Amino acid sequence: MKGSQQVWQNKQTRKLVKILFKQIDKELNKESNSKRIEVERGTGSISKRVLLPAKITQKPEQLMYKTAYVVSYNSDTKTPNYVAWLLTSSHTNGKYKRNGNAFQPDLEVKGTQVTTFDYVRSGYDRGHMCPSADNKWSEKAQQESFLMTNICPQAPKLNSGDWSELEQMCRSWARKWGEIHIVCGPINPQEKGRRIGSNKVLVPKGFFKVVLYNGSSPKAIGFIYPNDDTDKPLKAYATSVDEVERITGINFFASLNDQIENEIEKTYNFYDWDISN
């Protein structure tokens, strides 16, 4: 066992394994529009799966695999199409906090790289999609949550208010049920609207988030938020995953059994997710 741990701790070995998983994923997607990948935890072990939506064909997409999440990046809007991650109970806590971490351009981006200065004096926050507080378990994951490919222009009161409340609720769900799958991102109808900064970052009209509990009794729920300072209870934003798919054009959780996918995506019961009682 000790020798095995030493192998995983070797940085070069971890790098080669990560490249191998990317190559396997690429080959698998020749036969399937959906993807499952293994992601690397801070310990260096390959442990968890991220469920990705079906391949996006109607808009630019560059998939990038980070320690804790996967981002589908849109080179036109300069924001993600979506960010997907698996939030486990153990990932809801940790010692690595956001203090001292600066927003950074993502060097993996092909073409123009958005910087933090694109947001200066824009009136919008640098809104995390995969939140900093979901990445306290790993120093690298925490740092990567500040990459600009994980960021969107977000109304300040939404960022610190209703959107933050949903992020906190997701962590509560993960602690209660062990793990949940999350996909979220901006809503950009016709990809038109105000742009900010020298790199012309598109300001979203709204944001979506879909959450899947894939346990013994699978269930899913969606949320739609306008990108403004609206202040409403969580229930007001809740909807079915099918409705989020209709609005975004993204096919979520496509790798699930078709019968299960159709059943859990067509409807939802908010009170199945209400853990306040």
Secondary structure, 3 states (H helix, E strand, C coil): CHHHHHHHHCHHHHHHHHHHHHHHHHHHCCCCCCEEEEEECCCCCEEEEEEECCCCCCCCCEEEECCCEEEEEECCCCEEEEEEEEEEHHHHCCCCCCCCCCCECCCCCCCCCCCHHHHCCCCCEEEECCCHHHCCCCHHHHHHCCEHHHEEEECHHHHHCHHHHHHHHHHHHHHHHCEEEEEEEEECHHHCCCEECCCCEECCCEEEEEEEECCCCCEEEEEEEECCCCCCCHHHHEECHHHHHHHHCCCCCCCCCHHHHHHHHHCCCHHHCCCCC
